[in-house]
Amino acid sequence: MKKGLNAFELKLIAAAAMLINHLSHIVVLLPINHSVMNMLIVPMNIIGKLTIPIMCFFVAEGYFHTSNLKKYLQRMFIFAAVSQVPFYLFESYLPSSFSMFIGDFIYLNAIFSLAMGLLALTVRHSERLHPAVKIAVIAVIVFLTRTADWRVFAVLWILAFAEFRGDFKKQAAAFVILSAVRVFIYYVLPSADIMTVVSQSCTAAALVPLYFYNGRQGPKTKYGFYIFYPAHLLVLAVIKFIILGV
């Protein structure tokens, strides 16, 4: 058997990293010393940066492995819709009005970003569309993810992983370049806060476990991550509201 990490094991790493990152939202509410809090939150946030690159990688892999692309797209968009309320509750507070509820829904969850990346990849490889049309449609898809979690870069990473599939060095180079652009646009230009720039740059660390991907699927978990995502957000949201006394 080929040594390394299979898809199931890498997705477990991604899920664990995401949970650790999201737990930092609970830690920040606890009545503990500020310096101690920072000692906990900073590494938790850095660990969390492993999640989205790994999931982008496997969305790209999933495109080439799926036996039914239409169902794959449907499944991702359904889970994106299901995840939106838990995501909203976790990221903000209970809506006090209908207008606030709709307004804050503009900020969409990570599964929506992944689903849009898969859609962009589908357009990229379509044999029916003219190249100019493909570029235009993908540009629209990227534009629509500008207010989603991880913004446009989840889509771009998925496209890059797919474009250079089979050549990890090129995949890694494309990922690092796009990540550097992301950090520069969203974190260096606005404030250039060193800790934030360093933390956000740690997305590149996801290339380490991905390097050990052995190409094997491992135990099948078609719905595992997609169920875990909204479920853990909902549980953490409830814990947050209990702490806040809402």
N, C-alpha and C positions, 0 to 999 in steps of 0.2 A: 504494500500500500504506500502511495506517495505521502511523504511526510509533510507536515504543515498544518494549517488551519482550514477547515472546510467552511462552507457558507453558513451553516447553522452556528458554528462556534463564533464566527466573526459577527453574526447578527446578535448573538448573546452579548458579546463585548459591547456592541453599539447600544443595546438596550440597557445594559448595566451602567454604561457611561452616561446615558441620557437620564437615568434615574438619579444617579449621583449629582448630576448638574441641577436637576429640578429640585432635589432636596435642599439645595442651597437657598432656594426661595423660602423654605420653611426656617432654615437656620437664621436668616436675616431678621426674622420676626421674634426670635428668642431673646430673653433678657440676659445677654451675656456680654462680657467685656468686648469693646470695639476691636482691640488688637487681636484677641482670641478669635473673634468672628472673622476677621480678615484672613487669619491663618487657616481657617476652615474653608471659607468661601472661594478664595483664589484657586487653590488646587482642585476644588470641586468643579469650578467653572472650566478650568483647563482640561480636566478629564472629560467633561461634557463635549469638548470640541471633537472628540473622536467619532461621535455618533453620525452626524449628517454626511461626512465624506464616505463612510462605510455604506450607509444606506443608498447614497447616490451611485456608488459603485455597483451595488447589487440590483438597483433598478435597471442600470445599463445591461448587466448580465442577464437579468430576467427578460429583457426584450428579446435577446437572442435565444433564450431557452424555452420561452413560453410556447405552448401548443395552441393557445387561443389568445391572440393579442387583444381582441375586442373585450373578452371577459376580464383580462388583466387590467385594462384601462377602466372598465366599469367598476371593478372591485376597488381600485385605488380611489376613484372619485367618490364612491359610496362611503368608504371609510374616512375620507377627507371630510365629507358632510357630517358623518356621525361624530367625528372628533371635534367639530368646531365649538360646540357648547362646552364640553370639558376644557378645551383649550382657552376659551373665553373666560370661564370661571377661574381657571388657574392663573391666567395672566393679569386679570383685573379684579374687580369686585362685583358683587351681585348687582345687576342692572336696576337702576332706580326708576327708569322710564323706558318706554318702548323705543323712543328716538335714540336714546343712549345705547340700547341693545343693538339696534340696527347699525348705528354709527360705528361702534367698536367692532362689529363683525367684519369690517373692511380688513382688519388685521387677521389674515388667514393662517391656518396651521401648517406644520411641516409636511404632513402627508399631501396637502394640496400642492405644495411646491414640488414634491416628488412626482405627483400625478401629472403636473404640467410638464415636468422634465420628460416623463415617458411619452406624453403627447407630442412634445417637440421632437423627440427621437423618432416617433412614428412618422411624423411629417418629413423629417430628414431622409428617411429611407423609402419614402413613398415613390412608386414608379409611375404614378398617375400625374403627379404635379410637375410643372415646369420649375427649373431651378430658381428662377426669380420669384415665383409664387412661394416656393418653400422658404426662401429667405424672409419674405414679407410675413408669412404666417408665423414663423419662428420668432420674428421680431415682436409680433403682437403677443405671443405667448410669454415671452420674456417681460414685456411691458406689464402684462396682467399680474405677474408675480412680484412686482416692485413693492407691494405692501404685505407680502406673505412672509412667513418665518424664513430666514436666510435669504430673503429677497430673490434677486434674479440669479444668484450664483448657484443655487441647487440645480437649476435648469442647465446652466452652462457647464457645471461639473459633470452632469449626466451625459451631456453631448460629448464632452471631451473624453470621458472614460470609454464611451462607445466608439468614438472616432479612432482611437488608438488601441482598441481591444487587441490583446495578444502581444502587445509590446509595453511592458510595465514601465520601462524607462521613459517612454514618450508620454504615457498616461501620467506618471508622476511629475514630469516636467510641465505638462499642460496644467495639471492641478495646482502646482506651486505658483505658476505665473498668474493664473486666475485668482488664487488666494491672495497673492501680493497686491493685485489690483483692487480686490475687495477691501483689504485692510487699509490701503492708501486712500481710497474714496470715502469709506465710511468712518475711519478712525484716525488716520493721520491728518487729513485735511481739516476736519472739524475741530479737533482738540489736541491731537498728538500726545495724549496721555500715555506715558510709557507702559504702565501696567496693563492698560487696556489693549494697546498695540501688541504687546508680548502675548497676552492671553489669547487674543483673536488669531495671532499668527500660529498658535499651537494646533490649528486644524491640520497643519502639515504632518503632525505626529501620527495621524490616521494612516499615513502611508506605510508605517512600520508594520502593523498587523496585516494590512492588505498585501504587503510584500510576501507574506508567508501563506497567502491563499493558494491552496493546492488544486483548485479547480473542481473539487468534489462538493456535492450538495449536502451530505450528511442527513440527519433526520429531517423529514419533510415538515415544514411549518408554514403552510400557505397563508394562514390567518394569524399566526402567533404574534408577530410584531404589530400588526394592524389592530389587534384587540388590546394588546398591552398598552399601546400609545394612549388611546382615550381613557382606558381603565385607570392607569396610574395617575393621569392628570386629574381625573375626577376625585380619586382618593386624596391626593395632595391638596386639591382645592377645598375639600371638606375639612381637612386638618388645618388649613390656613384660616378658614372662617371660624373654626373653633377657637384657635389662638387669638384671633382678632375680636372674638365675641360678637360676630355678625349674626 
